[in-house]
Amino acid sequence: MAETKKAFKDFTNRLQLLIGKNPKLITVTLSNIFTMRLIGNKTHGDLAEIAIAEFVSQFMYDFKAIHVGKDLYRAKQSEEDIQVINEVTKEKFPVSLKAYGDGPLQLSTDKNFQMFPKLEKYGPKITDKNQIQEVLDSPAFSDFNNINVLPLIYDEKNQRCNILVFDYEKAKKTIARIVYEEEGSGRKHPVYRFYDGQGNYICEVRYGDAAANALQRGLWTHTKNALKYFDSLTGGWIDYSHNLILVTLFSHALISTVEGHKDSLERLKLDIEAQKKGTIPY
């Protein structure tokens, strides 16, 4: 798994470099993704998976990405929305894409309900370094190492977005205290919260057995409260705007024939090639 994490890190470094050199490419894509919220509050999440996979394949020349698809995703042992292939090294690795508002962020669903019971064995407060390391090294917490999460964070009120990647390694090295906290502040279930030596919040494990809704359990963090444990691939917030033409395009496409789609696709391909060459006046 160390090789997979390295491959993911190499990928995010390259993505950060691309965004830094040509931010307009990602701005166009993110604007289109978040425009989908005008169609439905959850529509953007599924379409983001398709869009980012295509973005990688079109604009990151040494990489390609495949959208796994929901049926295949359900059969997977690990959480995976897209599979990325480094075409130089031939390494393949899964990526879990998250399109969340600026706030709570789920890093893993813990679908087998192992994390919370593991922490309960150590009591309501864990401060011993060896015990903390035992917890993190346990199979129950393998998601700390195994999940490659790429979060697209949006602030809808201010129409801005940020691609934030949680730094698992930094988090693991700085955890100094794990504390059980009862339900409260809108929570219906207790949590175990992780803090660093300065008392800063890092992440939390939510309660919820295997039959519970995925949002009631798993490993979570908070983009506002744990910002020091995130790396921004976009260099902070970038502004986006709604593309109302895209909404109209979708409505027309849904009642058009395959032949109409073919013609439109050829025109869109020309647009993408023009973006690569920098010949489109944005």
N, C-alpha and C positions, 0 to 999 in steps of 0.2 A: 503493500500500500504506500510505502514511502516513495516509490517510483511514480505512482499515480499522482500523489500530492505535488511532486516536483514537476511533473508534466503539466498539471493544472496551473502551477505557479508560473511556469514558462509561458503558458498560454495567456494568463492574465497580464503578465508583464508586456507581452507583445500587443495585447489589446489596448493597454494603457498607452503604449508608444504610438499606436495608430491614431487613437483618439487625440493625443497631444498634437500630432502632426496635422491631422485633418478633422477637427471637431465637428465640421458641418455634416460629415457622413453619419455620425451617431446621432446628431441632433435631428436630422431628417427622420431617421428610423424611430427614435424614441417619440418624436412628435406624432408619427403615424400610429405607434403602439398605443399611446395614451389617448389618442383621438377615439379609439375603440370604446372607451368608457362612455362615450356619447350614445353608443349602441346598447350597451349593457354594462352594469357595474363589474361583472366578472369576465366579460368578453376579452378584455385586454390581456388577461393572464395566459389564456390558451394561445391567443394569436402572437403573444410575445415570444413563445417558444419557437413558433414557425419563423418569425421575423429575425430573431437573433441567430438561429441556425443558418438562415439565408445570408445574413450580414457577414457571418464568419466565412462562409463559402465564397462569397463574392469579393470581399474586401481584404481578407487576411490571407495573403497569397500562399503561405506555407501551411495553412490549415484548411480543413473542411469540416462541416458539421452536418449531422443527420438528426432530424426530428424523430424521436423514438415513437411517438404516438401513444395514445392512452391505453389501448388494448395491450400492446406490448409492454408498456410501462407497468401495468398491473401485474404482469407475470415476472417482472424483474425482482431480483433479490435485493438490489440497492435502489435508492431513490434516483431516478434518472429521467430527465426531460429531453435532453439532447446528448448525442455522443459526438465528441470532438476527436478528430484524427490529425495528428501532426504528420504532414506528408513528407517531412524530411526524416524524422526518426521512426515513423510508422507506429508510434505509440497511440493507443486509443484509450480514452477515459470518459466516464460519464459526468455530466453536469446537470445539477438541479437548478432550474431557473425560478426565481421568485420575483413577482411584481407586486410589491407591497407599498402601502402608504408609509409616511415617515413616522415611525413608532415601533410597536412590537413586530418582531420578525421571527418567523419559525425557521430554525436551522435543520431540524430533523423531526419526523413524526413519531419516532420510537414506537413503531407499529407493534412490536412484540411486548411492549410494556415492561422493560427491564430497568430503565434508569431510576425511576422513583423508588421501587422496592430495594434496589441496591443501596441507595442513600439512606433509606430507613434503617438499615442494619447498623449504621454507624451512629444513630441517634439524631437529635435535633440540631446539633452543632458540631461541625468537623473543622478543627484547626490544626491538628497534627499533620505535619508535612508528609510523613510516610503514609498516613491513611488517605490523604488527598491524592497522593500518587497512586495508591492502590485502586482508588475509585477510577481515576482517569485511565489506568492501564487495564482495567477490567473489560471483558467482552461486552458488558452492558453499555460501556461508553466508547465503543469502537467508532461511533459516528463522529467523535471528536477528530478522528483521523481520516475517516473513509468518505465523508460527504464533501463534494465540491459544489458549493453553493454560489451562484451568481445572482445577487439581488439587484433588481431595478427598483430603486426607491423613488417614489413620487410625492410631491407636495402639490395637490390639485388646486388648492386655493391660490397659490402663487404661480402655478403652471411652471414648475421646475422639477428636475429629476437629477438623480445621482446614482451612479453604479458603485455600490459599496460592497467590498468583500471582507468578511469577518476573518480576522487573523487568529486562527485556531492556535498556532504555535505560541504566539505571544500570550494569549489567554491562558494556555496550559501552564506556562512558566510563571505566571504572576498570581495565580489563584492562591489566596492565603486563608480564606474562610468560606465555608459552605453552611448556610443557615436555613433551617426550616421556618417558614412563615405561614401563618394561617390565612384563610381566605380574607379578602378585603380589597378596598379600592376597585370595586367592580368585579373582582374575581370570585367565583363560586367554589373554587377548589384551592387547597394549599399548594405552595411551591417550595422548592429548595433554590435559594439564590446564592450565586457565586460572587465573591468580592475579592479585590486585590488587597495588598498590604496597606494601601492608603484609604481603604474603605470605599473605593469606587466600584460600582456595579459592573459586572462583566456579562453574565448570562443567567439563565434559570432553567430548572427542570420542572415542568408542570405535571400535576397529578392527572390521572385518567387511565382506567384499565384498558385492556385490549379491545373491549367492546365499545369504548367511548368514542365520541367524535374526535377526529385527529387534532382539532384545535384545542382540545382539553388536555392534551398530553404532549410530551416530547421536549426537545431542547429548543429554547427560545432565547432571544436577546432583544435589545431595544436600541434602535438606531440613534436616538437622541441621548439616551442615558449611558450608552457604552461606545460613544463615538471614537474614543481613543483606541478602541480595539478593531477599528475598521480602516481599510485602505480604500481611498476613492480613486477609481480608474478614470473618472472624468475630471479629476482635479477640483472637486467640489460640485456645487449645484450648477446645472446648465439650464437655461430657459428653453421651454418648448412652446409650441403653439398648436392649436387644433387645426387639423386639415379637413375642412368641411367638404372639400371636393372628394376626399377619400370615402366619406360616408355615402355621398351620392353615387360614387363608383360602385360601392358594394351593393347598393340597392338595385342599380341597373344590372350588375353582373349576375345577381340572383335570379333575374328573369330573362337573361340572355342565353343564347345557344352556345354550344361548344365552339362553333366556328367564330362567333363573336369573341369568345375568350381567347382563341388562338391569335386573332388579329391584335387584340389588346396586349397580349403577352409579348408579342414581337416588338411592339412600341415601347413597352416597359423595359425590355432588355436593352434597347438602344439608350434609354434614359440612364440605366445603371452603368453602361459603358462610358457614357458622358461624365457621370459622377467620378468614375475611376480616373478619367483623364483631366478632371477639373475644368471641363468646358461648359458646365451648366451655370448660368448666372442665378445664384440662389436668391 
